[in-house]
Amino acid sequence: MNDRFERIPGARFDARPEGISDGIEEAPVAELLKELAENGQVLVREELRLARLELKDEIRKAARPGLELGASGLFAHTAFLILAAALVLGLATLMPAWVAAFIVGALLAGAAAYFAFDARKRALTLKNVAPQTTQTMKENAEWARETMRAVKSKRHADA
């Protein structure tokens, strides 16, 4: 170890948090597996709790804007229908009414298809809602893999 760090009182230079030992040297394999299962259960429960908190927070943030967006959509839709009817009536002075309605309907169907495909493309690029939970779950999986490797190597060494 580097002399410079040995002079720091109480400094620890391993990856384990204070007070936690791996216990692999002195514990039997069955105990290690039991402890691994218990720790895994605690980790999963904590990750689920964190995910719930993150999702609740995001839902709370999105509730009011979502309601306002819905109300604006309702009024915009009503206005759009009235304007479409006015366009049909205006074109009906130049051509038969059924032709005017067909032209306006075809234009609106084309616009709807364009926006639907564009929205789908954008929706596929949305990011993960719970990035912190995803990251910690990856870290926990790596921890579990390393612990299992240590248990297996201990078991092979005892055999």
Secondary structure, 3 states (H helix, E strand, C coil): CCHHHHCCCCCCCCCCCCCCCCCCCCCCHHHHHHHHHHHHHHHHHHHHHHHHHHHHHHHHHHHHHHHHHHHHHHHHHHHHHHHHHHHHHHHHCCCCHHHHHHHHHHHHHHHHHHHHHHHHHHHCCCCCCCHHHHHHHHHHHHHHHHHHHHHHHHHHHHC
